[in-house]
Amino acid sequence: MPIPANLTPETAIAIGALPYSTTQQVSFGGTVYSVWYAFTAPDSYVYAVFAHGNFDDYFVDTKIYTLVGGVPVGYRSFGSNTFSDRPCYFSVTSGVTYYIKCEEDGDPAAPDALLTLQFQRAPDLGIATGDLLVPDEILGFPAVVLSPTTGAVKGYRLNIPDSVSGDVRSDGLFLVDNRTVKNLELFQADGTRLAVVPFNWTGAYPIIRTSWTSGRLYVINRISEAPGPTDYPIIRTVLGDGSFGPVTWTLPQVGLVGAAPSHDDTVLYHTGQGYDVFADGAPVQRYDLVTAAPTTDLAAGVPNYAPRSLLVLEDDTVLVLYGKRTSVIDAFVRRYSTAGATLNTYALGEENVTGFASNYLFRALGDPASFWVRSHPRVGGTFNTSRHRQIRISDGVVLATVDTPEFLSGVMQGNTDGSEDLFGNSPSCPVFTWHGPPVPPGTSGEPSEPEPPIVAPETETDTRYLRRLRRAPHVNNENRRVFLRTFELDLERGQGLATGQGSDPMVMLRLSRDGGQTWGEEIRMRAGALGAYTQRCLARRLGHARDTVFEVTVSDPIAWSLVGAWLDVEGGTS
Amino acid sequence: MPSYPGFIGATDRVSARTVNAERTVNWYSEIATGTPKAKTWLAPTPGCAAHVILGAGPVRALYSEEDRCWAVGGSSFFELFAGGTFTYIGEVGLDDYSATISSNGSDGHQLFITSAGNGFIFDLLANTLTPITAPDFPTPVSMGAFVDGYFLALQANTDRFQISALENGLLWDALDVALVSQTTGIIRALVPVHREVWLLGTAMTTVWADIGDPDFPFAPIPGAYIEQGIGSRFGWTQVDNSLFWHGNNEDGGRIAYRAQGYTPQRISTHAVEQAWAEVSTMEDAIAWSYQDRGHAFACWYIPAAETSWCYDVATQAWHERALWNPALYAWEPHLARCHTWVWDKHLIGDRQSPAVYHLDAATYTDGRIVELEA
């Protein structure tokens, strides 16, 4: 037989209908040849390639290229596959042709080397509410959707970035970091990206946690943003439009490991000596967001154990995941009341909870009866597998166990460490349950979405406008009834802005008919759009009372200058 | 249509609302001259435009001189720059009180910082921060000041103050100590006023001056003895060439005064005093002040109060400054707790965060508030 014809990208064999499978003899005359296949992606999704040899000494390196100006440029590189290894997964962009090079990496003189190549679209079974969404931190690998009962891969989401931290709030909005470009990305419940939030951190990844009752997403930059030696973390909120809330807090404690906002405007946190070092016996501390000061600790430290993750439950009780990695690796979860009393202890056993993973504990929306905990049980002498368990809060019964599958996701071109990226043992990525509408099978990949707006970083001015109030002297006539015909405010009119809030500035008028004790409904009065200098700001037929107090309030962002007021009244006789 | 008499006015609400419920929040009375349509009108108070967010808060002191500006934020000491940036300099400690910064200027090129009971010297030429380790330095120190070449340090909760070596805040001699024996009780505040040293105690105030004695230059001024103390350590401020403070003595407290010579002139109204009487404490009140558009404002931030209270020296009228919290449907005190004037800006330090704002009439935002929108 002649030597293979597909020795270059130009002569690559096109991969046809999927699932595709072929076998090719690649050894001739004492040489094992590298051969090429080509695949043009019909959609943007994840595909699996499985190339292997027919005996132990025939290893196959699988490398995937795209052509840029006719020159192959590496896209993904997978390590050697023998016949007993596993598929390699990579994401593709619709319309792009990918060139797959199957390269001999074993006995160069194997006389009867047979290459088997299998190629298929990755599972796309749709997404149901409650499925686990894992935006793993493997560079370039999409978020994975897992069944919450079997752990099977149900699908992928390409638009969710590689993350180290993330959380979902009660309306399904979820926020994750993008570890590649170091910003934050906010998504709607259906997985549509809502906003990109520039947020540059230096070294230590941020912590993202939701306060369940307030619905606020908190982002904690674990490293101080101030130059200098003090690593005081900065706490911010991210609002529903992707902007930062107007307040930042500085946690007066270095070495922050984990944190979680509570319902009562406190942030629970624990610290370590460094960012990835156990801090045995560290207490769970509290910081009051209202007073911006530390307050009493929630729980004293547990000897030989370190807190690794915090979660505030719907009933305001607090879960703390403790881990030990001394002579015996061990982990358990403890549930505390707001007063710090121990309510439950849930043993996990010989499981590892090291590394930075503020999301080791998470919960399903709408399920107040259970929580999820992520750990790394020992499997075959290592602690690589990620295990997620759903635990009933009341009695600790394990309702579900989901192990993250482990599979090859390739090495990005340009990676220098040469190591294989294995999804499944990524200990730091967030996990949360899908709260958006179900996604039908076959449509899981890249959702069609508009270009997300980029929200300006840390706007240093508040968007809340100054409210001004003038409560005027009493109006009375020797305790006789006074009929209030017309109230007119004299002010600088026509000062409205061209657009936005303030373009139609309003004055809120309230009356108290009992001398300032209680107040009626607000009456809106126009103060004049831009240039409306003759606009009259008045209210008519205001009823009657014996002791009236007028109050005007404004909050539109214009220069409010009050000159006075006129009042047309008619005295009663009683 | 008849005019509404008294519609333009000050905050004058009293505890009996049916007597007077008048309030003016975030407006102040302005007087029109010439032949105006109205002789008085309400002008809007300035908004808070962010200048810089420091690395730590709250902002416990601001100080500026010669186009340079410094702040104590939380436990840290920073230098601020006109462009909205800052440099972290070092740690000075944190407690519940304000910090103080004073300078001996071009002669000593030193800043004297007091914070959390300790003293520090910042060298203006070398830009280095040095803790004062002189064994005779009075600790815990509650505040510092500079008069006639000497830094003065008031020892907290005592009636003693001490002076540094001439133009050198790193050297303190145990013999350079004065006991304020004219008063009973402790001295809460030490304030340099017109090169004199006002020592405001819990119930009385005495004034000292530099008499040139080479052994100890400061001595009480005969007759400068005031039967009125101060209600909180930092409840004083200086503006319009005068000292303003809220008083306290054995008869009572919670009255605002202005120093007229050595006589305290009551400036608070009964309305203000009733409002202050209703707050749980004024022992943590902090006064700050500034001058803008011909108005000198002396303001009191009282943590337990609903709003901050401001006295307008020009009109002798009071108004309130506050943030509106829509979640709680309530007012909260204005953000400012300290002030400095630099780069043609009124910089204020945030009482609750690391933010430094500038007061800006063209800004209509109120700065930051605690309650957020989800």
Chai-1 contact restraints between the chains, C-beta under 6 A:
chainA,res_idxA,chainB,res_idxB,connection_type,confidence,min_distance_angstrom,max_distance_angstrom,comment,restraint_id
A,S214,B,A374,contact,1.0,0.0,6.0,A-B,restraint_1
A,G215,B,A374,contact,1.0,0.0,6.0,A-B,restraint_2
A,R216,B,A374,contact,1.0,0.0,6.0,A-B,restraint_3
A,S224,B,G55,contact,1.0,0.0,6.0,A-B,restraint_4
A,A226,B,G55,contact,1.0,0.0,6.0,A-B,restraint_5
A,A226,B,Y88,contact,1.0,0.0,6.0,A-B,restraint_6
A,P227,B,Y88,contact,1.0,0.0,6.0,A-B,restraint_7
A,G228,B,Y88,contact,1.0,0.0,6.0,A-B,restraint_8
A,Y232,B,A56,contact,1.0,0.0,6.0,A-B,restraint_9
A,T237,B,L372,contact,1.0,0.0,6.0,A-B,restraint_10
A,G245,B,L372,contact,1.0,0.0,6.0,A-B,restraint_11
A,P246,B,R368,contact,1.0,0.0,6.0,A-B,restraint_12
A,V247,B,R368,contact,1.0,0.0,6.0,A-B,restraint_13
A,T250,B,A56,contact,1.0,0.0,6.0,A-B,restraint_14
A,T250,B,G57,contact,1.0,0.0,6.0,A-B,restraint_15
A,T250,B,P354,contact,1.0,0.0,6.0,A-B,restraint_16
A,V290,B,V370,contact,1.0,0.0,6.0,A-B,restraint_17
A,A292,B,Q352,contact,1.0,0.0,6.0,A-B,restraint_18
A,E460,B,A50,contact,1.0,0.0,6.0,A-B,restraint_19
A,T461,B,A49,contact,1.0,0.0,6.0,A-B,restraint_20
A,T461,B,A50,contact,1.0,0.0,6.0,A-B,restraint_21
A,T461,B,T365,contact,1.0,0.0,6.0,A-B,restraint_22
A,D462,B,T365,contact,1.0,0.0,6.0,A-B,restraint_23
A,D462,B,G367,contact,1.0,0.0,6.0,A-B,restraint_24
A,D462,B,R368,contact,1.0,0.0,6.0,A-B,restraint_25
A,R464,B,D366,contact,1.0,0.0,6.0,A-B,restraint_26
A,Y465,B,Y364,contact,1.0,0.0,6.0,A-B,restraint_27
A,Y465,B,T365,contact,1.0,0.0,6.0,A-B,restraint_28
A,L466,B,N26,contact,1.0,0.0,6.0,A-B,restraint_29
A,L466,B,G47,contact,1.0,0.0,6.0,A-B,restraint_30
A,L466,B,Y364,contact,1.0,0.0,6.0,A-B,restraint_31
A,L466,B,D366,contact,1.0,0.0,6.0,A-B,restraint_32
A,R467,B,W324,contact,1.0,0.0,6.0,A-B,restraint_33
A,R468,B,N26,contact,1.0,0.0,6.0,A-B,restraint_34
A,R468,B,W27,contact,1.0,0.0,6.0,A-B,restraint_35
A,L469,B,V25,contact,1.0,0.0,6.0,A-B,restraint_36
A,R470,B,T24,contact,1.0,0.0,6.0,A-B,restraint_37
A,R471,B,A21,contact,1.0,0.0,6.0,A-B,restraint_38
A,R471,B,E22,contact,1.0,0.0,6.0,A-B,restraint_39
A,R471,B,R23,contact,1.0,0.0,6.0,A-B,restraint_40
A,A472,B,F7,contact,1.0,0.0,6.0,A-B,restraint_41
A,P473,B,G6,contact,1.0,0.0,6.0,A-B,restraint_42
A,P473,B,E22,contact,1.0,0.0,6.0,A-B,restraint_43
A,G515,B,T18,contact,1.0,0.0,6.0,A-B,restraint_44
A,G516,B,R17,contact,1.0,0.0,6.0,A-B,restraint_45
A,G516,B,A21,contact,1.0,0.0,6.0,A-B,restraint_46
A,Q517,B,R17,contact,1.0,0.0,6.0,A-B,restraint_47
A,V549,B,A21,contact,1.0,0.0,6.0,A-B,restraint_48
A,P557,B,Y364,contact,1.0,0.0,6.0,A-B,restraint_49
A,A559,B,P44,contact,1.0,0.0,6.0,A-B,restraint_50
A,W560,B,P44,contact,1.0,0.0,6.0,A-B,restraint_51
A,L562,B,L42,contact,1.0,0.0,6.0,A-B,restraint_52
A,V563,B,A38,contact,1.0,0.0,6.0,A-B,restraint_53
A,V563,B,W41,contact,1.0,0.0,6.0,A-B,restraint_54
A,G564,B,S3,contact,1.0,0.0,6.0,A-B,restraint_55
A,G564,B,F7,contact,1.0,0.0,6.0,A-B,restraint_56
A,G564,B,I8,contact,1.0,0.0,6.0,A-B,restraint_57
A,G564,B,A38,contact,1.0,0.0,6.0,A-B,restraint_58
A,A565,B,Y4,contact,1.0,0.0,6.0,A-B,restraint_59
A,A565,B,F7,contact,1.0,0.0,6.0,A-B,restraint_60
A,W566,B,M1,contact,1.0,0.0,6.0,A-B,restraint_61
A,W566,B,S3,contact,1.0,0.0,6.0,A-B,restraint_62
A,L567,B,Y4,contact,1.0,0.0,6.0,A-B,restraint_63
A,D568,B,M1,contact,1.0,0.0,6.0,A-B,restraint_64
